[in-house]
Amino acid sequence: MKRTITLLAMCMAIAFCQAQESDYALVEKTVRYYLDGGTNNDFETLKKAFHETATMKFIGDEYKEVNALEFFGKMKPGPKQNRKTRIDYINVSGHAANAKLEIEYPNFTFIDYMNLLKINGEWKIVNKIFYKKTQDLASK
């Protein structure tokens, strides 16, 4: 009996870890749609990452808030972007997740913070905030 309970507990722990890994991989796939779509100027791929009502909030000259898909919908097909992308981290908690991404161009880097929700079984970015970090050209 004791072995059965121990075995059952181990199976439940493994199943929980696999579910966490699966959601982690699915969140990673979602943010990859965003990164790869942007790198390749491919709006159809990029839009797979976002919920239709996703917002993008940022500070340029002043605070702005826009619909993310409307903003990226202006993307024109063209040559591949000269940039490097990196997923800094992904956190998953049940049906909510967040990710920090870095998109490095030759003279600046975007630091993106994505909030995602698992909606009808699919992970979607529902909110993006970002910071544009400029490179100190004098130190190069």
The first five atom37 places (N, CA, C, CB, O) and aatype in JSON, in Angstrom:
{
  "aatype": [12, 11, 1, 16, 9, 16, 10, 10, 0, 12, 4, 12, 0, 9, 0, 13, 4, 5, 0, 5, 6, 15, 3, 18, 0, 10, 19, 6, 11, 16, 19, 1, 18, 18, 10, 3, 7, 7, 16, 2, 2, 3, 13, 6, 16, 10, 11, 11, 0, 13, 8, 6, 16, 0, 16, 12, 11, 13, 9, 7, 3, 6, 18, 11, 6, 19, 2, 0, 10, 6, 13, 13, 7, 11, 12, 11, 14, 7, 14, 11, 5, 2, 1, 11, 16, 1, 9, 3, 18, 9, 2, 19, 15, 7, 8, 0, 0, 2, 0, 11, 10, 6, 9, 6, 18, 14, 2, 13, 16, 13, 9, 3, 18, 12, 2, 10, 10, 11, 9, 2, 7, 6, 17, 11, 9, 19, 2, 11, 9, 13, 18, 11, 11, 16, 5, 3, 10, 0, 15, 11],
  "atom_mask": [
    [1, 1, 1, 1, 1],
    [1, 1, 1, 1, 1],
    [1, 1, 1, 1, 1],
    [1, 1, 1, 1, 1],
    [1, 1, 1, 1, 1],
    [1, 1, 1, 1, 1],
    [1, 1, 1, 1, 1],
    [1, 1, 1, 1, 1],
    [1, 1, 1, 1, 1],
    [1, 1, 1, 1, 1],
    [1, 1, 1, 1, 1],
    [1, 1, 1, 1, 1],
    [1, 1, 1, 1, 1],
    [1, 1, 1, 1, 1],
    [1, 1, 1, 1, 1],
    [1, 1, 1, 1, 1],
    [1, 1, 1, 1, 1],
    [1, 1, 1, 1, 1],
    [1, 1, 1, 1, 1],
    [1, 1, 1, 1, 1],
    [1, 1, 1, 1, 1],
    [1, 1, 1, 1, 1],
    [1, 1, 1, 1, 1],
    [1, 1, 1, 1, 1],
    [1, 1, 1, 1, 1],
    [1, 1, 1, 1, 1],
    [1, 1, 1, 1, 1],
    [1, 1, 1, 1, 1],
    [1, 1, 1, 1, 1],
    [1, 1, 1, 1, 1],
    [1, 1, 1, 1, 1],
    [1, 1, 1, 1, 1],
    [1, 1, 1, 1, 1],
    [1, 1, 1, 1, 1],
    [1, 1, 1, 1, 1],
    [1, 1, 1, 1, 1],
    [1, 1, 1, 0, 1],
    [1, 1, 1, 0, 1],
    [1, 1, 1, 1, 1],
    [1, 1, 1, 1, 1],
    [1, 1, 1, 1, 1],
    [1, 1, 1, 1, 1],
    [1, 1, 1, 1, 1],
    [1, 1, 1, 1, 1],
    [1, 1, 1, 1, 1],
    [1, 1, 1, 1, 1],
    [1, 1, 1, 1, 1],
    [1, 1, 1, 1, 1],
    [1, 1, 1, 1, 1],
    [1, 1, 1, 1, 1],
    [1, 1, 1, 1, 1],
    [1, 1, 1, 1, 1],
    [1, 1, 1, 1, 1],
    [1, 1, 1, 1, 1],
    [1, 1, 1, 1, 1],
    [1, 1, 1, 1, 1],
    [1, 1, 1, 1, 1],
    [1, 1, 1, 1, 1],
    [1, 1, 1, 1, 1],
    [1, 1, 1, 0, 1],
    [1, 1, 1, 1, 1],
    [1, 1, 1, 1, 1],
    [1, 1, 1, 1, 1],
    [1, 1, 1, 1, 1],
    [1, 1, 1, 1, 1],
    [1, 1, 1, 1, 1],
    [1, 1, 1, 1, 1],
    [1, 1, 1, 1, 1],
    [1, 1, 1, 1, 1],
    [1, 1, 1, 1, 1],
    [1, 1, 1, 1, 1],
    [1, 1, 1, 1, 1],
    [1, 1, 1, 0, 1],
    [1, 1, 1, 1, 1],
    [1, 1, 1, 1, 1],
    [1, 1, 1, 1, 1],
    [1, 1, 1, 1, 1],
    [1, 1, 1, 0, 1],
    [1, 1, 1, 1, 1],
    [1, 1, 1, 1, 1],
    [1, 1, 1, 1, 1],
    [1, 1, 1, 1, 1],
    [1, 1, 1, 1, 1],
    [1, 1, 1, 1, 1],
    [1, 1, 1, 1, 1],
    [1, 1, 1, 1, 1],
    [1, 1, 1, 1, 1],
    [1, 1, 1, 1, 1],
    [1, 1, 1, 1, 1],
    [1, 1, 1, 1, 1],
    [1, 1, 1, 1, 1],
    [1, 1, 1, 1, 1],
    [1, 1, 1, 1, 1],
    [1, 1, 1, 0, 1],
    [1, 1, 1, 1, 1],
    [1, 1, 1, 1, 1],
    [1, 1, 1, 1, 1],
    [1, 1, 1, 1, 1],
    [1, 1, 1, 1, 1],
    [1, 1, 1, 1, 1],
    [1, 1, 1, 1, 1],
    [1, 1, 1, 1, 1],
    [1, 1, 1, 1, 1],
    [1, 1, 1, 1, 1],
    [1, 1, 1, 1, 1],
    [1, 1, 1, 1, 1],
    [1, 1, 1, 1, 1],
    [1, 1, 1, 1, 1],
    [1, 1, 1, 1, 1],
    [1, 1, 1, 1, 1],
    [1, 1, 1, 1, 1],
    [1, 1, 1, 1, 1],
    [1, 1, 1, 1, 1],
    [1, 1, 1, 1, 1],
    [1, 1, 1, 1, 1],
    [1, 1, 1, 1, 1],
    [1, 1, 1, 1, 1],
    [1, 1, 1, 1, 1],
    [1, 1, 1, 1, 1],
    [1, 1, 1, 1, 1],
    [1, 1, 1, 0, 1],
    [1, 1, 1, 1, 1],
    [1, 1, 1, 1, 1],
    [1, 1, 1, 1, 1],
    [1, 1, 1, 1, 1],
    [1, 1, 1, 1, 1],
    [1, 1, 1, 1, 1],
    [1, 1, 1, 1, 1],
    [1, 1, 1, 1, 1],
    [1, 1, 1, 1, 1],
    [1, 1, 1, 1, 1],
    [1, 1, 1, 1, 1],
    [1, 1, 1, 1, 1],
    [1, 1, 1, 1, 1],
    [1, 1, 1, 1, 1],
    [1, 1, 1, 1, 1],
    [1, 1, 1, 1, 1],
    [1, 1, 1, 1, 1],
    [1, 1, 1, 1, 1],
    [1, 1, 1, 1, 1]
  ],
  "atom_positions": [
    [[0.83, -1.19, 0.0], [0.0, 0.0, 0.0], [0.88, 1.25, 0.0], [-0.94, 0.0, 1.21], [0.62, 2.21, -0.73]],
    [[1.92, 1.23, 0.84], [2.81, 2.38, 0.94], [3.51, 2.62, -0.4], [3.85, 2.15, 2.05], [3.69, 3.77, -0.82]],
    [[3.91, 1.53, -1.06], [4.56, 1.66, -2.38], [3.6, 2.2, -3.42], [5.12, 0.3, -2.83], [4.0, 2.97, -4.29]],
    [[2.36, 1.81, -3.35], [1.35, 2.29, -4.29], [1.16, 3.8, -4.14], [0.0, 1.55, -4.08], [1.08, 4.52, -5.14]],
    [[1.09, 4.26, -2.93], [0.92, 5.71, -2.68], [2.15, 6.46, -3.16], [0.67, 5.98, -1.16], [2.03, 7.53, -3.77]],
    [[3.33, 5.93, -2.89], [4.57, 6.57, -3.33], [4.63, 6.61, -4.86], [5.81, 5.81, -2.78], [4.98, 7.63, -5.45]],
    [[4.27, 5.5, -5.5], [4.26, 5.44, -6.95], [3.25, 6.41, -7.53], [3.94, 4.02, -7.42], [3.54, 7.09, -8.52]],
    [[2.08, 6.49, -6.94], [1.05, 7.42, -7.39], [1.53, 8.87, -7.25], [-0.25, 7.21, -6.6], [1.32, 9.68, -8.15]],
    [[2.16, 9.19, -6.15], [2.69, 10.55, -5.94], [3.76, 10.87, -6.97], [3.26, 10.69, -4.51], [3.81, 11.99, -7.48]],
    [[4.62, 9.91, -7.27], [5.67, 10.13, -8.28], [5.05, 10.36, -9.65], [6.64, 8.94, -8.33], [5.5, 11.23, -10.39]],
    [[4.04, 9.58, -10.01], [3.38, 9.75, -11.31], [2.72, 11.11, -11.41], [2.33, 8.64, -11.53], [2.78, 11.76, -12.46]],
    [[2.09, 11.56, -10.33], [1.44, 12.87, -10.34], [2.49, 13.97, -10.49], [0.62, 13.08, -9.04], [2.27, 14.94, -11.21]],
    [[3.63, 13.84, -9.82], [4.7, 14.83, -9.93], [5.26, 14.87, -11.34], [5.82, 14.52, -8.93], [5.51, 15.95, -11.88]],
    [[5.45, 13.71, -11.95], [5.95, 13.66, -13.33], [4.94, 14.29, -14.29], [6.25, 12.2, -13.75], [5.32, 15.05, -15.18]],
    [[3.67, 13.97, -14.1], [2.62, 14.54, -14.97], [2.59, 16.06, -14.82], [1.24, 13.94, -14.63], [2.43, 16.77, -15.81]],
    [[2.73, 16.56, -13.6], [2.74, 18.01, -13.37], [3.93, 18.64, -14.07], [2.77, 18.32, -11.86], [3.79, 19.68, -14.71]],
    [[5.11, 18.03, -13.94], [6.31, 18.58, -14.59], [6.17, 18.55, -16.1], [7.55, 17.78, -14.16], [6.58, 19.5, -16.77]],
    [[5.59, 17.49, -16.66], [5.41, 17.42, -18.09], [4.44, 18.5, -18.57], [4.91, 16.05, -18.5], [4.65, 19.1, -19.62]],
    [[3.38, 18.75, -17.81], [2.42, 19.8, -18.17], [3.11, 21.15, -18.13], [1.2, 19.78, -17.22], [2.88, 21.99, -19.01]],
    [[3.93, 21.39, -17.13], [4.67, 22.64, -17.03], [5.63, 22.79, -18.21], [5.45, 22.72, -15.7], [5.7, 23.85, -18.82]],
    [[6.35, 21.72, -18.54], [7.27, 21.75, -19.68], [6.52, 22.0, -20.97], [8.06, 20.44, -19.78], [6.97, 22.77, -21.82]],
    [[5.38, 21.36, -21.12], [4.59, 21.51, -22.32], [4.13, 22.96, -22.46], [3.38, 20.56, -22.3], [4.26, 23.54, -23.54]],
    [[3.61, 23.55, -21.4], [3.19, 24.95, -21.45], [4.38, 25.86, -21.7], [2.48, 25.36, -20.15], [4.28, 26.83, -22.45]],
    [[5.51, 25.57, -21.07], [6.72, 26.36, -21.31], [7.08, 26.34, -22.79], [7.9, 25.83, -20.45], [7.35, 27.37, -23.39]],
    [[7.08, 25.13, -23.37], [7.42, 24.99, -24.8], [6.41, 25.72, -25.68], [7.48, 23.51, -25.19], [6.78, 26.31, -26.69]],
    [[5.14, 25.69, -25.3], [4.12, 26.37, -26.09], [4.24, 27.89, -25.98], [2.73, 25.93, -25.65], [4.01, 28.6, -26.96]],
    [[4.6, 28.4, -24.81], [4.84, 29.83, -24.66], [6.05, 30.22, -25.5], [5.06, 30.22, -23.17], [6.04, 31.25, -26.18]],
    [[7.1, 29.4, -25.44], [8.3, 29.67, -26.24], [7.94, 29.7, -27.74], [9.38, 28.6, -25.97], [8.42, 30.57, -28.46]],
    [[7.12, 28.78, -28.19], [6.69, 28.74, -29.59], [5.95, 30.04, -29.95], [5.78, 27.51, -29.84], [6.15, 30.59, -31.03]],
    [[5.1, 30.51, -29.04], [4.34, 31.73, -29.28], [5.27, 32.94, -29.41], [3.33, 31.97, -28.16], [5.12, 33.72, -30.35]],
    [[6.21, 33.09, -28.5], [7.1, 34.25, -28.6], [8.05, 34.12, -29.79], [7.91, 34.42, -27.3], [8.51, 35.13, -30.32]],
    [[8.33, 32.9, -30.21], [9.14, 32.7, -31.43], [8.39, 33.18, -32.67], [9.51, 31.2, -31.58], [9.0, 33.71, -33.59]],
    [[7.05, 33.0, -32.7], [6.26, 33.56, -33.8], [6.51, 35.07, -33.9], [4.74, 33.26, -33.61], [6.71, 35.61, -34.98]],
    [[6.49, 35.72, -32.75], [6.72, 37.16, -32.7], [8.14, 37.5, -33.17], [6.5, 37.69, -31.26], [8.31, 38.36, -34.04]],
    [[9.13, 36.83, -32.61], [10.52, 37.14, -32.95], [10.83, 36.8, -34.41], [11.47, 36.37, -32.03], [11.43, 37.62, -35.12]],
    [[10.44, 35.62, -34.86], [10.74, 35.21, -36.23], [9.96, 36.05, -37.25], [10.42, 33.72, -36.42], [10.5, 36.42, -38.29]],
    [[8.7, 36.33, -36.95], [7.91, 37.17, -37.84], [8.52, 38.55, -38.0], [0.0, 0.0, 0.0], [8.56, 39.09, -39.11]],
    [[8.99, 39.14, -36.9], [9.64, 40.45, -36.97], [10.95, 40.41, -37.72], [0.0, 0.0, 0.0], [11.24, 41.29, -38.53]],
    [[11.74, 39.4, -37.45], [13.04, 39.28, -38.11], [12.88, 39.12, -39.62], [13.82, 38.09, -37.54], [13.66, 39.67, -40.4]],
    [[11.87, 38.36, -40.02], [11.67, 38.06, -41.45], [10.65, 38.97, -42.13], [11.23, 36.62, -41.6], [10.27, 38.72, -43.28]],
    [[10.21, 40.02, -41.44], [9.18, 40.93, -41.99], [7.97, 40.14, -42.48], [9.76, 41.77, -43.15], [7.45, 40.38, -43.57]],
    [[7.53, 39.21, -41.65], [6.44, 38.3, -41.99], [5.29, 38.51, -41.0], [6.92, 36.8, -41.98], [5.25, 37.9, -39.93]],
    [[4.36, 39.38, -41.37], [3.25, 39.71, -40.48], [2.38, 38.5, -40.19], [2.4, 40.82, -41.09], [1.88, 38.36, -39.07]],
    [[2.19, 37.62, -41.16], [1.33, 36.44, -40.95], [1.88, 35.55, -39.84], [1.21, 35.63, -42.25], [1.1, 35.01, -39.05]],
    [[3.19, 35.4, -39.76], [3.8, 34.63, -38.68], [3.7, 35.4, -37.37], [5.27, 34.29, -38.99], [3.31, 34.84, -36.35]],
    [[4.05, 36.68, -37.39], [4.03, 37.5, -36.18], [2.65, 37.53, -35.54], [4.47, 38.92, -36.5], [2.54, 37.43, -34.32]],
    [[1.6, 37.66, -36.34], [0.27, 37.81, -35.76], [-0.23, 36.55, -35.07], [-0.71, 38.21, -36.83], [-1.16, 36.63, -34.27]],
    [[0.37, 35.39, -35.35], [0.01, 34.16, -34.64], [0.29, 34.28, -33.14], [0.79, 32.96, -35.22], [-0.32, 33.58, -32.33]],
    [[1.2, 35.17, -32.78], [1.61, 35.31, -31.37], [0.62, 36.12, -30.54], [2.97, 35.95, -31.29], [0.55, 35.95, -29.32]],
    [[-0.15, 36.98, -31.18], [-0.95, 37.97, -30.45], [-2.44, 37.64, -30.42], [-0.76, 39.32, -31.06], [-3.0, 37.12, -31.39]],
    [[-3.07, 37.95, -29.3], [-4.52, 37.97, -29.23], [-4.99, 39.2, -30.0], [-5.05, 37.98, -27.74], [-4.29, 40.21, -30.03]],
    [[-6.15, 39.13, -30.6], [-6.63, 40.24, -31.44], [-6.78, 41.56, -30.69], [-7.94, 39.87, -32.06], [-6.72, 42.62, -31.31]],
    [[-6.98, 41.51, -29.37], [-7.12, 42.75, -28.6], [-5.86, 43.1, -27.82], [-8.29, 42.62, -27.64], [-5.9, 43.96, -26.93]],
    [[-4.75, 42.46, -28.14], [-3.5, 42.7, -27.41], [-3.11, 44.18, -27.49], [-2.36, 41.82, -27.98], [-3.27, 44.83, -28.52]],
    [[-2.6, 44.68, -26.38], [-2.13, 46.06, -26.34], [-0.62, 46.11, -26.31], [-2.7, 46.79, -25.13], [0.05, 45.17, -25.88]],
    [[-0.11, 47.22, -26.79], [1.32, 47.51, -26.72], [1.43, 48.89, -26.07], [2.02, 47.46, -28.15], [0.83, 49.86, -26.54]],
    [[2.19, 48.95, -25.01], [2.35, 50.2, -24.26], [3.82, 50.54, -24.2], [1.74, 50.09, -22.84], [4.66, 49.68, -23.94]],
    [[4.12, 51.82, -24.43], [5.52, 52.22, -24.45], [5.63, 53.73, -24.24], [6.2, 51.8, -25.78], [4.64, 54.46, -24.3]],
    [[6.85, 54.15, -24.01], [7.14, 55.57, -23.86], [8.1, 55.96, -24.97], [7.73, 55.9, -22.44], [9.22, 55.47, -25.03]],
    [[7.65, 56.85, -25.85], [8.51, 57.46, -26.87], [8.77, 58.87, -26.36], [0.0, 0.0, 0.0], [9.48, 59.07, -25.37]],
    [[8.21, 59.85, -27.05], [8.24, 61.21, -26.52], [7.29, 61.32, -25.34], [7.87, 62.23, -27.61], [7.48, 62.15, -24.45]],
    [[6.28, 60.46, -25.34], [5.29, 60.42, -24.26], [4.73, 59.0, -24.19], [4.15, 61.47, -24.47], [5.03, 58.17, -25.04]],
    [[3.91, 58.74, -23.18], [3.27, 57.43, -23.01], [2.31, 57.18, -24.16], [2.53, 57.33, -21.65], [1.53, 58.05, -24.53]],
    [[2.38, 55.96, -24.73], [1.46, 55.57, -25.81], [0.9, 54.19, -25.52], [2.17, 55.6, -27.18], [1.55, 53.35, -24.89]],
    [[-0.3, 53.97, -25.99], [-0.96, 52.67, -25.89], [-1.68, 52.42, -27.2], [-1.95, 52.61, -24.67], [-2.5, 53.23, -27.63]],
    [[-1.36, 51.29, -27.86], [-1.94, 50.97, -29.16], [-2.32, 49.5, -29.21], [-0.95, 51.31, -30.29], [-1.87, 48.7, -28.39]],
    [[-3.17, 49.14, -30.17], [-3.46, 47.75, -30.45], [-2.22, 47.18, -31.15], [-4.77, 47.58, -31.33], [-1.77, 47.72, -32.15]],
    [[-1.69, 46.1, -30.62], [-0.43, 45.54, -31.15], [-0.56, 45.11, -32.61], [0.0, 44.34, -30.3], [0.33, 45.39, -33.4]],
    [[-1.65, 44.45, -32.97], [-1.78, 43.98, -34.35], [-1.97, 45.13, -35.33], [-2.94, 43.02, -34.46], [-1.49, 45.06, -36.46]],
    [[-2.66, 46.18, -34.9], [-2.77, 47.35, -35.78], [-1.41, 47.99, -35.99], [-3.76, 48.38, -35.19], [-1.08, 48.41, -37.1]],
    [[-0.6, 48.07, -34.92], [0.73, 48.64, -35.01], [1.61, 47.81, -35.96], [1.38, 48.71, -33.62], [2.23, 48.36, -36.87]],
    [[1.66, 46.5, -35.74], [2.51, 45.64, -36.57], [1.93, 45.4, -37.95], [2.74, 44.32, -35.87], [2.64, 44.97, -38.86]],
    [[0.64, 45.66, -38.13], [0.0, 45.47, -39.42], [0.57, 46.35, -40.51], [0.0, 0.0, 0.0], [0.33, 46.11, -41.7]],
    [[1.31, 47.37, -40.13], [1.97, 48.28, -41.1], [3.26, 47.67, -41.65], [2.27, 49.63, -40.43], [3.9, 48.26, -42.52]],
    [[3.63, 46.5, -41.14], [4.87, 45.83, -41.55], [4.81, 45.51, -43.04], [5.09, 44.53, -40.72], [3.81, 44.99, -43.54]],
    [[5.87, 45.83, -43.74], [5.98, 45.56, -45.17], [6.95, 44.4, -45.4], [6.45, 46.83, -45.95], [7.99, 44.32, -44.75]],
    [[6.6, 43.49, -46.32], [7.55, 42.42, -46.64], [8.86, 43.02, -47.15], [6.95, 41.45, -47.7], [8.85, 44.04, -47.84]],
    [[9.95, 42.4, -46.81], [11.25, 42.89, -47.24], [12.34, 41.95, -46.82], [0.0, 0.0, 0.0], [12.07, 40.83, -46.38]],
    [[13.58, 42.4, -46.96], [14.69, 41.52, -46.58], [14.71, 41.26, -45.07], [16.04, 42.13, -47.02], [14.14, 42.02, -44.29]],
    [[15.36, 40.2, -44.71], [15.51, 39.83, -43.3], [16.17, 40.97, -42.53], [16.35, 38.53, -43.16], [17.11, 41.59, -43.01]],
    [[15.65, 41.24, -41.31], [16.21, 42.28, -40.45], [17.61, 41.88, -39.96], [15.27, 42.54, -39.25], [17.88, 40.71, -39.72]],
    [[18.49, 42.88, -39.82], [19.82, 42.67, -39.27], [19.72, 42.79, -37.75], [20.85, 43.7, -39.86], [19.95, 43.86, -37.18]],
    [[19.36, 41.69, -37.1], [19.18, 41.7, -35.65], [19.38, 40.31, -35.08], [17.79, 42.23, -35.28], [19.28, 39.31, -35.78]],
    [[19.66, 40.28, -33.79], [19.78, 39.03, -33.05], [18.68, 39.02, -32.0], [21.21, 38.87, -32.38], [18.41, 40.04, -31.37]],
    [[18.04, 37.87, -31.82], [16.97, 37.77, -30.84], [17.32, 36.75, -29.77], [15.64, 37.39, -31.52], [18.05, 35.79, -30.01]],
    [[16.8, 37.0, -28.58], [17.07, 36.1, -27.46], [15.9, 36.11, -26.5], [18.37, 36.52, -26.73], [15.34, 37.17, -26.19]],
    [[15.53, 34.94, -26.03], [14.54, 34.84, -24.96], [15.33, 34.81, -23.66], [13.62, 33.55, -25.11], [16.05, 33.85, -23.39]],
    [[15.19, 35.85, -22.87], [15.92, 35.95, -21.6], [15.3, 35.01, -20.56], [15.91, 37.4, -21.08], [16.03, 34.28, -19.89]],
    [[13.97, 35.03, -20.44], [13.3, 34.09, -19.54], [11.84, 33.95, -19.91], [13.43, 34.55, -18.08], [11.26, 34.8, -20.59]],
    [[11.27, 32.86, -19.45], [9.83, 32.59, -19.54], [9.39, 32.08, -18.18], [9.5, 31.55, -20.7], [10.03, 31.2, -17.61]],
    [[8.31, 32.65, -17.66], [7.69, 32.17, -16.42], [6.27, 31.73, -16.74], [7.71, 33.28, -15.3], [5.54, 32.46, -17.41]],
    [[5.89, 30.56, -16.27], [4.54, 30.05, -16.48], [3.93, 29.75, -15.13], [4.53, 28.78, -17.39], [4.53, 29.08, -14.29]],
    [[2.72, 30.25, -14.92], [1.94, 29.97, -13.7], [0.52, 29.66, -14.12], [1.98, 31.18, -12.68], [-0.29, 30.57, -14.34]],
    [[0.21, 28.38, -14.24], [-1.14, 28.0, -14.65], [-1.43, 28.48, -16.06], [0.0, 0.0, 0.0], [-0.73, 28.12, -17.0]],
    [[-2.46, 29.31, -16.19], [-2.84, 29.82, -17.51], [-2.28, 31.22, -17.8], [-4.34, 29.84, -17.64], [-2.69, 31.86, -18.76]],
    [[-1.35, 31.68, -16.97], [-0.7, 32.98, -17.17], [0.81, 32.78, -17.32], [-1.02, 33.95, -15.98], [1.39, 31.89, -16.71]],
    [[1.42, 33.64, -18.14], [2.86, 33.55, -18.34], [3.41, 34.92, -18.69], [3.21, 32.52, -19.45], [2.69, 35.82, -19.13]],
    [[4.72, 35.07, -18.5], [5.39, 36.27, -18.99], [6.75, 35.88, -19.53], [5.52, 37.35, -17.88], [7.32, 34.84, -19.18]],
    [[7.26, 36.74, -20.4], [8.55, 36.47, -21.03], [9.29, 37.79, -21.22], [8.37, 35.74, -22.39], [8.69, 38.83, -21.49]],
    [[10.6, 37.73, -21.06], [11.46, 38.87, -21.35], [12.28, 38.5, -22.58], [12.39, 39.24, -20.12], [12.93, 37.46, -22.62]],
    [[12.23, 39.37, -23.59], [12.92, 39.14, -24.86], [13.89, 40.27, -25.12], [11.91, 39.01, -26.02], [13.67, 41.41, -24.7]],
    [[14.97, 39.97, -25.81], [15.91, 41.0, -26.23], [16.08, 40.89, -27.74], [17.29, 40.86, -25.5], [16.31, 39.81, -28.28]],
    [[15.96, 42.05, -28.4], [16.12, 42.12, -29.85], [17.22, 43.14, -30.11], [14.77, 42.53, -30.58], [17.02, 44.34, -29.97]],
    [[18.38, 42.63, -30.49], [19.57, 43.47, -30.63], [19.81, 43.85, -32.09], [20.81, 42.74, -30.06], [20.02, 42.99, -32.95]],
    [[19.78, 45.14, -32.34], [20.14, 45.71, -33.63], [21.56, 46.27, -33.5], [19.12, 46.84, -34.08], [22.09, 46.31, -32.39]],
    [[22.2, 46.7, -34.59], [23.57, 47.21, -34.49], [23.73, 48.39, -33.52], [24.05, 47.62, -35.85], [24.76, 48.48, -32.85]],
    [[22.74, 49.29, -33.43], [22.91, 50.49, -32.61], [21.98, 50.6, -31.41], [22.72, 51.68, -33.46], [22.07, 51.57, -30.66]],
    [[21.09, 49.65, -31.23], [20.18, 49.68, -30.09], [19.63, 48.29, -29.84], [19.03, 50.69, -30.32], [19.76, 47.4, -30.67]],
    [[19.01, 48.13, -28.68], [18.39, 46.86, -28.31], [17.01, 47.14, -27.75], [19.26, 46.1, -27.28], [16.84, 48.01, -26.9]],
    [[16.01, 46.4, -28.23], [14.69, 46.44, -27.62], [14.64, 45.4, -26.52], [13.56, 46.19, -28.68], [15.04, 44.25, -26.71]],
    [[14.15, 45.81, -25.36], [13.88, 44.9, -24.26], [12.36, 44.81, -24.19], [14.52, 45.4, -22.87], [11.69, 45.78, -23.83]],
    [[11.82, 43.65, -24.53], [10.37, 43.44, -24.56], [9.94, 42.59, -23.37], [9.93, 42.77, -25.87], [10.58, 41.6, -23.03]],
    [[8.84, 43.0, -22.74], [8.2, 42.22, -21.68], [6.82, 41.84, -22.19], [8.12, 43.04, -20.32], [5.98, 42.7, -22.44]],
    [[6.59, 40.55, -22.34], [5.34, 40.03, -22.87], [4.54, 39.36, -21.77], [5.6, 39.05, -24.02], [5.08, 38.57, -20.99]],
    [[3.25, 39.67, -21.71], [2.33, 38.96, -20.84], [1.45, 38.1, -21.73], [1.48, 39.96, -19.95], [0.9, 38.57, -22.72]],
    [[1.32, 36.84, -21.36], [0.55, 35.89, -22.16], [-0.51, 35.2, -21.31], [1.48, 34.84, -22.8], [-0.34, 35.05, -20.1]],
    [[-1.59, 34.81, -21.95], [-2.63, 34.0, -21.32], [-2.92, 32.81, -22.22], [-3.92, 34.84, -21.07], [-2.82, 32.88, -23.44]],
    [[-3.29, 31.71, -21.58], [-3.7, 30.51, -22.33], [-5.2, 30.64, -22.54], [-3.32, 29.17, -21.57], [-5.99, 30.41, -21.63]],
    [[-5.58, 31.0, -23.77], [-6.97, 31.27, -24.11], [-7.47, 30.16, -25.03], [-7.12, 32.67, -24.79], [-6.92, 29.95, -26.11]],
    [[-8.51, 29.45, -24.59], [-9.05, 28.33, -25.37], [-7.94, 27.36, -25.8], [-9.8, 28.85, -26.61], [-7.94, 26.88, -26.93]],
    [[-7.01, 27.09, -24.88], [-5.95, 26.12, -25.13], [-4.75, 26.65, -25.89], [0.0, 0.0, 0.0], [-3.8, 25.9, -26.14]],
    [[-4.76, 27.94, -26.28], [-3.64, 28.52, -27.04], [-3.02, 29.67, -26.25], [-4.12, 29.01, -28.42], [-3.72, 30.5, -25.68]],
    [[-1.7, 29.7, -26.23], [-0.99, 30.81, -25.6], [-0.97, 31.99, -26.55], [0.45, 30.39, -25.19], [-0.59, 31.85, -27.72]],
    [[-1.37, 33.15, -26.06], [-1.39, 34.38, -26.86], [-0.81, 35.52, -26.03], [-2.83, 34.71, -27.33], [-1.04, 35.62, -24.83]],
    [[-0.06, 36.38, -26.7], [0.41, 37.6, -26.06], [-0.78, 38.53, -25.95], [1.59, 38.28, -26.87], [-1.46, 38.8, -26.94]],
    [[-1.05, 39.02, -24.73], [-2.17, 39.94, -24.52], [-1.69, 41.35, -24.22], [-3.05, 39.44, -23.38], [-2.46, 42.31, -24.3]],
    [[-0.4, 41.47, -23.89], [0.15, 42.78, -23.57], [1.66, 42.76, -23.79], [-0.2, 43.2, -22.12], [2.34, 41.8, -23.44]],
    [[2.15, 43.86, -24.37], [3.59, 44.02, -24.56], [3.97, 45.41, -24.07], [4.0, 43.81, -26.05], [3.31, 46.39, -24.41]],
    [[5.03, 45.48, -23.27], [5.67, 46.76, -22.97], [7.12, 46.61, -23.36], [5.52, 47.17, -21.43], [7.66, 45.5, -23.38]],
    [[7.77, 47.72, -23.69], [9.17, 47.61, -24.1], [9.96, 48.86, -23.76], [9.26, 47.32, -25.59], [9.42, 49.93, -23.48]],
    [[11.26, 48.66, -23.81], [12.23, 49.74, -23.6], [13.25, 49.65, -24.73], [12.92, 49.64, -22.19], [13.7, 48.56, -25.08]],
    [[13.61, 50.8, -25.3], [14.63, 50.85, -26.34], [15.92, 51.35, -25.7], [14.2, 51.78, -27.54], [16.04, 52.51, -25.32]],
    [[16.88, 50.44, -25.6], [18.18, 50.76, -24.99], [19.15, 51.09, -26.11], [18.72, 49.56, -24.11], [19.43, 50.24, -26.96]],
    [[19.67, 52.32, -26.13], [20.61, 52.71, -27.15], [22.03, 52.36, -26.73], [20.48, 54.2, -27.45], [22.37, 52.36, -25.55]],
    [[22.85, 52.06, -27.75], [24.24, 51.71, -27.49], [25.04, 53.01, -27.36], [24.83, 50.79, -28.62], [24.77, 53.99, -28.04]],
    [[26.01, 52.98, -26.49], [26.94, 54.11, -26.37], [27.98, 53.97, -27.49], [27.62, 54.14, -24.95], [28.93, 53.21, -27.36]],
    [[27.78, 54.71, -28.57], [28.65, 54.58, -29.73], [30.09, 55.0, -29.44], [28.11, 55.4, -30.86], [31.02, 54.53, -30.11]],
    [[30.3, 55.88, -28.44], [31.64, 56.32, -28.1], [32.48, 55.18, -27.51], [31.58, 57.49, -27.12], [33.71, 55.2, -27.62]],
    [[31.81, 54.21, -26.9], [32.56, 53.11, -26.26], [32.89, 51.98, -27.23], [31.77, 52.56, -25.09], [33.56, 51.03, -26.84]],
    [[32.44, 52.08, -28.47], [32.72, 51.02, -29.46], [34.06, 51.17, -30.1], [31.67, 51.0, -30.52], [34.43, 50.36, -30.95]]
  ]
}
